[in-house]
């Protein structure tokens, strides 16, 4: 298996903030509460349909209606 070639921005920021602390944590999150909150928010993004999609669909429907009824 090839070693990982990319570094995430968050790990780079953690390293810039405190290299010794990142090494002590062995690359894992060293604030478990913040990691849990972040994971919850990231998972929620894909779970619910976007309101923007509904707004775009409504605008498209109105434009089609206006174009058809001219």
Phi and psi in degrees as a GROMACS rama.xvg file:
@    title "Ramachandran Plot"
@    xaxis  label "Phi"
@    yaxis  label "Psi"
@TYPE xy
-72.8864  144.451  UNK-2
-68.641  153.709  UNK-3
-64.9889  131.564  UNK-4
-98.4508  -15.1853  UNK-5
-110.883  157.589  UNK-6
-125.23  131.047  UNK-7
-70.486  154.094  UNK-8
-63.0246  -38.8809  UNK-9
-64.6033  -39.8056  UNK-10
-68.7579  -35.2074  UNK-11
-65.0066  -40.4685  UNK-12
-66.4179  -41.1533  UNK-13
-60.8488  -41.0533  UNK-14
-65.5268  -41.5199  UNK-15
-65.8064  -33.7937  UNK-16
-71.422  -48.753  UNK-17
-158.811  91.2334  UNK-18
-59.2492  -37.8573  UNK-19
-66.3957  -39.7635  UNK-20
-66.4672  -40.3496  UNK-21
-64.1199  -41.3079  UNK-22
-63.9468  -40.155  UNK-23
-65.0015  -33.4873  UNK-24
-82.7567  -3.80745  UNK-25
56.2592  38.3545  UNK-26
83.7295  -6.00567  UNK-27
-85.6382  169.222  UNK-28
-66.919  134.587  UNK-29
-102.241  4.44442  UNK-30
-124.623  94.7736  UNK-31
-62.4863  -36.4665  UNK-32
-64.9947  -45.4328  UNK-33
-65.167  -37.796  UNK-34
-64.594  -40.0629  UNK-35
-65.9644  -41.6662  UNK-36
-64.1829  -44.5761  UNK-37
-61.9318  -41.5266  UNK-38
-65.853  -39.8563  UNK-39
-62.2446  -43.9308  UNK-40
-66.6338  -42.0897  UNK-41
-63.8637  -39.3283  UNK-42
-69.6387  -31.6038  UNK-43
-70.7174  -26.5204  UNK-44
-60.402  -43.447  UNK-45
-87.3865  -9.08488  UNK-46
-78.4698  -47.4186  UNK-47
-98.8562  145.695  UNK-48
-64.355  148.255  UNK-49
-76.2157  136.693  UNK-50
-67.1099  -29.705  UNK-51
-60.9523  -36.7645  UNK-52
-61.9873  -43.221  UNK-53
-65.7655  -40.2299  UNK-54
-65.0584  -44.4932  UNK-55
-63.207  -39.9654  UNK-56
-65.8589  -39.0531  UNK-57
-66.427  -42.5694  UNK-58
-64.0444  -42.8296  UNK-59
-62.1117  -41.0721  UNK-60
-64.0402  -41.4168  UNK-61
-64.8346  -43.6744  UNK-62
-63.9136  -41.0185  UNK-63
-64.2015  -43.2323  UNK-64
-60.1603  -45.9394  UNK-65
-65.9763  -35.9752  UNK-66
-69.9272  -38.8612  UNK-67
-72.4309  -34.9486  UNK-68
-91.9759  12.2219  UNK-69
